Amino acid sequence: MRRRIFIWGGMVFMIAITTSCTFFKKLVNSDLDTEEDFIIEEVSKEVPRQTPKPTVKPQNKKNKMNVTLCDKDNVQLYDAIEKWYGTPYKMGGCSLTGIDCSCFTLTIYETVYGIKLNRRAMDMVKDIQLIDRKELREGDLVFFKNNGKINHVGIYLKEDMFVHASSSKGVMISKLTESYWNSRFYKGGRHKNVRTKWR
């Protein structure tokens, strides 16, 4: 009888221990999960959200010619000019080693507008419609006279600026308001196929 009681008592004791261990394990795991969740939650609260930087819209662009471009300007025109900018002048020349005013003008026209002009400045007048200085717009031709004859040509840009191959400084940008060019200016010229946002 005592033996049976002892056996039953042992079994009850073992069951109690097993149940207690399982309960304790669950309790510990539950506490750990809660603590881990708490730590993760706290960390997520502490890490500040990085606000994305606003996209900055590019403003007016400047190039090596020191001309500020705006939305209306023909970027293709200025890019074509930039490739030749600073090229030395050479009478009859038509390459990056040396170029004259008429070849520079016709090269830019063909590159940008796909228009073929006559080779000589005096003959380019036949390709365009003559206009007054006050009517000049981007891409128009500007003609200059000396001793009654057209001897120089360039391409009008804006704000009295024009690009040309100068006999003294090569491909450069000058202003019509400069005394030398102002006194020799003859007419502007517009080709019917030249399109610009300025018109």
Secondary structure, DSSP 8 states (H G I E B T S, - for coil): -HHHHHHHHHHHHHHHHHHHHHHHHHHHHHHHHHHHHHHHHHHHHHS-------------EE-TT--EE-TTS-HHHHHHHHHHTT--B-TT-EETTEE-HHHHHHHHHHHHH-----SSHHHHGGGSEEE-GGG--TT-EEEEEETTEEEEEEEEEETTEEEEEETTTEEEEEETTSHHHHHHEEEEEE-TT---TT-
